Amino acid sequence: QVQLVESGGGLVQPGGSLRLSCTASGTRGLFNMAWYRQAPGKQRDMVATITHGGRANYADSVKDRFAISRDNTKNTVYLQMNRLKPEDTAVYYCNIPSVRGDYWGQGIQVTVSS
């Protein structure tokens, strides 16, 4: 059974930084990973994706501020978030896409506020 466990969220002031981590267990073979986020009253949106080989893709709203990376030896994906804005406030979810149904973490709160 695939499980994803996120860590690293919290409260940060505008302009600050946070790094999220997500460790996967129960996985097999090669797989892509991603981060999504969902603000109150809004749909869940993709933030960044990364292939097993390390190719990354970003939502326009976070390009040049966020960086996704992964350590395949640890089955862990990271999201380095810099120059955070209040509109980045959301619950962030780790994701592994699958043809049999995506896997999701439990979500972690990130709040950007002064």
DABEL-V644670 format. One record per helix or strand. SS is the DSSP state (A for helix, B for strand). FROM is the first residue (numbers start at 1). LEN is the number of residues. If there is no record, write none. Layout:
<<SS;FROM;LEN> <SS;FROM;LEN>>
This chain:
<<B;3;5> <B;10;3> <B;18;8> <B;33;6> <B;45;6> <B;56;3> <B;66;6> <B;76;6> <A;86;3> <B;90;7> <B;103;2> <B;108;5>>
